[in-house]
C-alpha cells in the first residue's frame, strides 16, 4: 500500500516567492495522478516536497497515513525519474540500472536477474553493455525508468520525463509508462505541462496555476466540467470559446444570453437555468467548445449563431474557422478590468476584477476618471486588455469550400455550454 496526502501544504522560498499555496490533495493506492499546469505553477515543487527534497513551509505531507515532513528522502520508499535522465556516464546501462540495488547490498546473482527482467520489460535488454552516451534519448529515458523500477518502490515520482523527446517518441513512451505502472500497481505522481499526456495517462488530473490547485478529477471530469474559468481555457485544442454574456430572465419561459449582437436562449426546463437566472441583469462568461458547434444553413431554426469567417487554419484532418459573431471574448490571463455597472436599482455588479485577483493573486485597483461628469472604469495598465472581439472557433471538414470573409452559421448545443461567474467559478456546480 502507498498513498500520498497533502494537507494545507504551502511553500514559500527564502526570497519570499510563494510557490505553493495551501494545497490539499489525496493520491490513492495504485493511482496514476498527474499534476498539470504551465511552467512555474508549482507542480515540480509539490513533487519535490513529496520526495523530501524540499521542506514545506506549513502543512503536512503524509505517506501511507504517516507524517513524513521530517522523514529523509532515502526512507520514503520512493523512486524519482527526472527530465534530464540523470544517468552516470561512466557506467554501463546494466550498472546504471543495478546501482540502487548495489547500494542496498543485494547479492550479484539476484541483482543481475532483476536488472535483466526490468531491461527486458523496457525493451533495452540488448544494450546493457553500452554506456549512456551511446544511446538515443528514448533509450536513456528507459534506462532512467529501469533504475527507478528495479528498486520496487511504493511510489513513483516523475518530473516531466518525456519533455526532452520528440513528439513521436513521447507518444510511444507515454503508452509504455502508463501500461507499466498499472501492471506493477505502483502509485505514481507525474508532473507535466502537456495536456495530451495528462488526459491520456492519468487516472486523475490535478490542475495548478500560480501555486493554487484549480481542479481535481478524472480526465473526463476536468475536460467536460471544468471547475474554474482557468481550467476551461487551459484544456482543449482549440481552446474553449469564452464569451461575455448579459443575462435576462423571462420567468417560466427561458433565460436569454445576450452575446453582443446575437442571443442564445436557455430553456426554463433546463435545470441549469435556475442557477444562471440568479445573474439577471448581470454579465457572466459562457463557454462553448468547438465540438459544441455545428455548421448549418443560414435559415436553420433553433439556437444558431451567424457570422463571417475571419480566417481559416488547415490541420490536414480538419480545418478550423474563426468567426466574427459580434461578441466579446474573455481572455483569462488578461482579466482585470471591472465591467460597467448595471442600471440603478439592479443588484450590485459582480466585478471581473476579482477574477484577476483569484487567478493571479494580484489585486486590481481600477482607476475611475471623470469624463463629462460620468465616472468610467479603466484598466490601470492600458496596454493590457481583458476583453477583445470574439473569434469563435468552429471545426470544419478538411479544406472546406469557404474562405475568409464568407458567411457561416453554426448551431449551438445548449446542453454543452459552460457558465462561469465573475470570480471564475463554475455557476452550475450541482448540475449533472
C-alpha positions in Angstrom: 0.0 0.0 0.0 1.2 3.5 -0.9 -0.8 6.7 -0.5 0.0 10.4 -0.5 -1.9 13.1 1.3 -1.1 16.8 1.2 -2.9 18.8 3.9 -2.8 22.6 3.6 0.7 22.4 2.2 2.4 25.8 1.5 5.9 26.5 0.3 7.5 30.0 0.5 11.1 30.3 -0.6 13.6 32.4 1.2 13.3 35.3 -1.3 9.6 35.5 -0.4 8.3 33.7 -3.5 5.0 31.8 -2.8 5.5 28.6 -4.9 2.6 26.5 -3.5 -0.4 27.9 -1.7 -2.4 25.7 0.7 -2.7 22.6 -1.4 -4.9 19.7 -0.3 -4.6 16.6 -2.4 -5.1 12.8 -1.9 -3.4 10.2 -4.1 -4.9 6.8 -3.7 -3.0 3.5 -3.6 -2.1 2.4 -7.1 -3.4 5.6 -8.7 -1.7 7.5 -11.6 -2.1 11.1 -10.6 -0.9 13.8 -13.0 0.0 17.3 -11.8 -0.7 19.6 -14.8 -0.1 23.2 -15.3 2.1 25.8 -17.1 5.8 26.3 -16.3 6.3 28.0 -12.9 2.9 26.9 -11.4 4.4 25.0 -8.5 3.9 21.4 -9.7 7.5 20.4 -9.5 7.8 22.0 -6.1 4.9 19.8 -4.9 6.7 16.7 -6.3 10.0 17.7 -4.5 8.1 18.1 -1.2 6.6 14.6 -1.6 10.1 13.3 -2.3 11.6 15.1 0.7 13.9 17.3 -1.4 12.1 20.4 -0.3 10.5 21.1 3.1 7.0 22.5 3.3 6.8 25.9 5.0 3.5 24.9 6.5 1.2 21.9 6.2 1.6 18.2 6.3 2.9 15.7 3.8 1.5 12.2 4.7 2.8 9.0 3.2 0.8 5.9 3.9 -1.1 7.8 6.6 2.1 8.8 8.5 3.5 12.3 8.8 6.6 12.5 6.6 7.7 16.1 6.9 10.9 15.2 8.7 11.5 11.9 7.0 14.7 11.9 4.9 14.3 11.0 1.2 16.1 7.7 1.5 13.4 6.4 4.0 10.4 7.4 1.9 10.3 4.3 -0.4 10.1 6.4 -3.5 11.8 6.4 -6.9 12.1 9.5 -8.9 12.6 9.9 -12.7 13.9 13.3 -13.9 13.6 15.3 -17.1 17.3 15.1 -17.8 17.7 11.3 -17.3 20.5 11.8 -14.6 22.5 8.7 -15.6 26.1 8.0 -14.7 28.0 8.5 -17.9 31.0 6.3 -16.9 28.8 3.3 -16.1 27.2 0.8 -18.5 23.4 0.6 -18.8 23.4 -2.5 -16.7 25.4 -0.9 -14.0 23.2 2.2 -14.0 20.1 0.1 -13.5 21.8 -2.0 -10.8 23.2 0.9 -8.9 20.4 1.3 -6.3 20.5 -2.5 -5.7 24.2 -2.4 -5.2 23.8 0.4 -2.6 21.1 -1.7 -0.9 23.6 -4.6 -0.6 21.8 -7.1 -2.8 24.0 -10.0 -3.9 25.2 -10.0 -7.5 23.2 -13.0 -8.7 19.7 -11.8 -7.7 20.8 -8.3 -8.7 21.6 -9.4 -12.2 18.3 -11.3 -12.5 16.3 -8.2 -11.5 18.2 -6.0 -13.9 17.7 -8.4 -16.7 13.9 -8.7 -16.0 13.5 -4.9 -15.9 15.6 -4.3 -19.1 13.6 -6.9 -21.0 10.3 -5.3 -19.9 11.5 -1.9 -21.1 13.0 -3.2 -24.4 16.6 -2.4 -23.6 17.9 -5.9 -22.8 20.3 -5.7 -25.8 22.1 -2.5 -24.7 23.1 -3.4 -21.2 26.8 -3.3 -22.1 26.6 0.1 -23.6 27.2 3.4 -21.9 24.6 6.2 -21.9 26.5 8.3 -24.4 25.9 5.5 -27.0 22.1 5.6 -26.6 19.3 7.6 -28.1 17.2 9.9 -26.0 14.4 7.3 -25.7 16.7 4.6 -24.7 18.3 6.8 -22.0 14.9 7.6 -20.6 14.1 3.9 -20.5 17.3 3.3 -18.5 16.3 6.0 -16.1 12.9 4.3 -15.7 14.6 1.0 -15.3 16.8 2.3 -12.5 13.7 3.5 -10.7 11.6 0.4 -11.3 14.3 -2.1 -10.2 14.1 -0.8 -6.7 10.4 -1.9 -6.5 9.4 1.3 -4.7 6.0 2.0 -3.3 5.8 5.4 -5.0 7.0 6.7 -8.4 7.6 10.4 -8.8 8.1 11.5 -12.4 9.1 15.1 -13.2 8.4 15.8 -16.9 10.3 12.7 -18.0 9.3 13.0 -21.7 9.7 16.7 -22.3 13.1 16.4 -24.0 12.0 13.8 -26.5 10.4 14.3 -30.0 6.7 14.0 -30.3 6.6 10.5 -31.9 8.8 9.1 -29.2 6.8 10.8 -26.5 3.6 9.2 -27.7 5.3 5.8 -27.7 6.8 6.1 -24.2 3.7 7.6 -22.5 1.8 4.4 -23.5 4.7 2.3 -22.1 4.9 4.3 -18.9 1.2 4.2 -18.3 0.9 0.5 -19.1 3.9 -0.5 -17.0 3.0 1.5 -13.8 -0.5 0.0 -13.9 0.9 -3.5 -14.5 3.2 -3.0 -11.5 0.4 -1.4 -9.4 2.7 1.3 -8.2 1.2 4.7 -7.1 2.5 7.3 -9.4 2.7 11.1 -9.3 3.6 12.5 -12.7 4.3 16.2 -13.5 3.8 17.6 -17.0 2.7 20.8 -18.8 1.4 18.7 -21.7 -2.3 18.3 -21.5 -2.3 15.4 -24.1 0.0 13.5 -21.7 -2.3 14.3 -18.7 -5.6 13.4 -20.4 -4.1 10.2 -21.9 -2.2 8.8 -19.0 -3.9 9.9 -15.8 -6.4 8.2 -13.6 -7.0 11.7 -12.1 -5.6 15.1 -13.0 -4.8 17.9 -10.6 -4.5 21.3 -12.4 -2.4 24.0 -10.9 -1.9 27.7 -11.6 0.4 30.0 -9.7 0.7 27.6 -6.8 -3.1 27.2 -6.4 -4.9 24.0 -7.1 -7.7 24.8 -9.6 -9.4 21.4 -10.2 -9.0 17.7 -9.5 -10.8 14.9 -11.3 -10.7 12.2 -13.9 -9.7 13.4 -17.4 -13.4 13.3 -18.5 -14.5 15.4 -15.5 -11.9 18.2 -15.8 -12.4 18.4 -19.5 -16.2 18.0 -19.6 -17.0 20.0 -16.4 -14.1 22.4 -15.6 -14.4 23.8 -12.1 -12.9 27.2 -13.0 -12.6 29.6 -15.9 -8.9 28.9 -16.0 -9.3 25.2 -16.3 -11.8 25.7 -19.1 -9.4 27.9 -21.0 -6.3 25.7 -20.3 -7.7 22.4 -21.5 -8.6 21.6 -25.1 -7.4 22.3 -28.6 -8.6 24.6 -29.9 -9.2 26.4 -26.6 -12.8 26.8 -25.4 -14.6 29.8 -26.7 -15.2 32.1 -23.7 -17.8 34.8 -24.4 -19.1 37.6 -22.3 -22.9 37.4 -21.9 -25.6 39.5 -20.4 -28.3 37.5 -18.6 -32.0 38.4 -18.8 -34.7 36.1 -17.2 -38.1 35.5 -18.8 -39.7 33.7 -15.8 -41.1 30.3 -16.6 -40.1 30.7 -20.3 -36.4 30.9 -20.8 -33.1 32.7 -19.9 -31.7 35.0 -22.6 -27.9 35.1 -23.0 -27.1 38.2 -25.0 -23.7 37.7 -26.7 -23.3 41.2 -28.2 -25.2 41.3 -31.5 -26.8 37.9 -31.0 -28.6 35.9 -28.3 -29.0 32.3 -27.2 -32.0 31.0 -25.2 -31.6 28.6 -22.3 -35.0 26.8 -21.8 -36.6 27.1 -18.4 -36.9 23.3 -18.1 -33.1 23.1 -18.3 -32.0 22.6 -14.7 -29.1 24.9 -15.2 -31.4 27.9 -16.0 -32.2 28.3 -12.3 -28.6 28.8 -11.4 -28.0 31.2 -14.3 -31.2 33.1 -13.5 -29.6 34.4 -10.3 -27.4 36.6 -12.5 -30.4 38.5 -14.1 -29.2 41.9 -15.3 -25.5 41.0 -14.8 -22.7 39.6 -17.0 -21.3 36.1 -16.9 -19.0 34.1 -19.0 -20.4 31.5 -21.4 -18.0 28.8 -22.6 -18.5 26.6 -25.7 -16.1 24.2 -27.2 -15.6 23.8 -30.9 -17.3 20.3 -30.8 -20.5 22.0 -29.5 -20.8 24.0 -32.7 -22.1 22.5 -36.0 -22.2 24.4 -39.3 -25.8 24.7 -40.6 -27.6 26.6 -43.3 -28.2 30.3 -42.5 -32.0 29.9 -42.2 -31.9 26.9 -39.8 -34.2 27.2 -36.7 -33.1 26.9 -33.1 -30.0 28.2 -31.3 -27.9 29.4 -34.2 -25.0 32.0 -34.3 -24.2 33.7 -37.5 -21.0 35.5 -38.6 -18.3 35.9 -41.1 -15.1 33.9 -41.3 -12.1 35.9 -40.2 -9.5 33.3 -41.1 -9.0 29.6 -41.5 -6.5 27.1 -40.1 -5.8 23.9 -42.0 -4.7 20.9 -40.0 -4.9 18.2 -42.6 -7.5 16.1 -40.8 -9.7 19.1 -40.2 -9.9 22.9 -40.7 -10.7 25.5 -38.0 -12.8 28.5 -38.9 -12.7 31.6 -36.7 -15.9 33.5 -36.9 -16.7 37.1 -36.1 -20.2 37.0 -34.5 -20.2 40.4 -32.9 -19.5 39.1 -29.4 -16.8 39.9 -26.9 -14.2 37.2 -25.9 -12.9 36.9 -22.3 -9.2 36.3 -22.1 -8.4 34.6 -18.8 -4.8 35.7 -18.5 -5.7 39.3 -19.2 -8.7 39.7 -17.0 -8.8 42.5 -14.5 -10.9 45.5 -15.7 -14.3 45.8 -14.0 -17.4 45.8 -16.1 -19.7 48.8 -16.4 -22.3 48.9 -13.7 -25.9 47.9 -14.4 -28.8 50.4 -14.3 -29.6 51.9 -10.9 -31.8 49.7 -8.8 -30.4 46.4 -10.1 -28.3 44.1 -7.9 -24.7 45.1 -7.3 -22.4 44.1 -10.1 -20.0 41.3 -9.5 -16.8 42.7 -10.8 -14.4 40.9 -13.1 -11.5 42.4 -11.2 -11.9 39.6 -8.7 -11.1 37.0 -11.4 -7.7 38.6 -11.9 -7.1 38.5 -8.1 -8.2 34.9 -7.8 -6.3 33.6 -10.8 -3.1 35.6 -10.4 -3.0 36.6 -6.8 -2.6 40.3 -7.8 -5.5 42.6 -6.8 -6.5 45.1 -9.4 -7.4 48.6 -8.3 -9.5 50.3 -11.0 -8.9 54.0 -11.9 -12.1 56.0 -12.3 -11.5 59.2 -14.2 -14.4 61.6 -14.8 -15.4 62.1 -18.4 -18.2 64.7 -18.8 -19.2 64.2 -15.2 -19.6 60.4 -15.7 -17.4 58.0 -13.8 -15.8 55.4 -16.2 -13.7 52.5 -15.0 -10.5 51.7 -16.9 -7.5 49.3 -16.5 -4.5 50.7 -14.5 -2.3 49.4 -17.4 -3.9 50.5 -20.7 -1.6 48.1 -22.6 -3.4 45.0 -21.2 -6.9 44.2 -22.3 -9.2 41.6 -20.7 -11.8 41.7 -23.5 -11.5 41.6 -27.3 -13.7 40.8 -30.2 -14.5 37.1 -30.2 -13.1 34.7 -32.8 -15.4 31.7 -32.4 -13.5 28.6 -33.2 -15.5 26.1 -35.3 -14.4 22.7 -36.7 -14.9 22.1 -40.4 -14.1 19.4 -42.9 -10.5 19.4 -44.3 -10.0 22.2 -46.9 -13.7 23.3 -47.0 -15.1 25.3 -49.9 -15.1 28.6 -47.9 -12.5 31.2 -47.2 -12.0 34.4 -45.2 -15.0 36.7 -45.5 -17.6 34.0 -46.2 -20.7 34.0 -44.0 -21.2 30.9 -41.8 -24.0 29.9 -39.4 -23.4 27.4 -36.6 -25.9 25.5 -34.5 -25.1 25.6 -30.7 -25.6 22.5 -28.5 -27.1 24.3 -25.5 -26.6 21.2 -23.2 -22.8 21.5 -23.9 -22.5 25.2 -22.7 -20.4 26.1 -19.6 -21.3 29.0 -17.3 -18.8 30.9 -15.0 -19.3 33.8 -12.7 -17.1 36.9 -12.3 -14.8 35.1 -9.8 -14.0 32.4 -12.4 -16.0 29.7 -10.6 -18.5 27.4 -12.4 -22.1 28.6 -11.9 -24.0 25.3 -12.4 -22.0 23.4 -9.8 -24.7 21.0 -8.8 -25.8 20.0 -12.3 -25.1 16.5 -13.6 
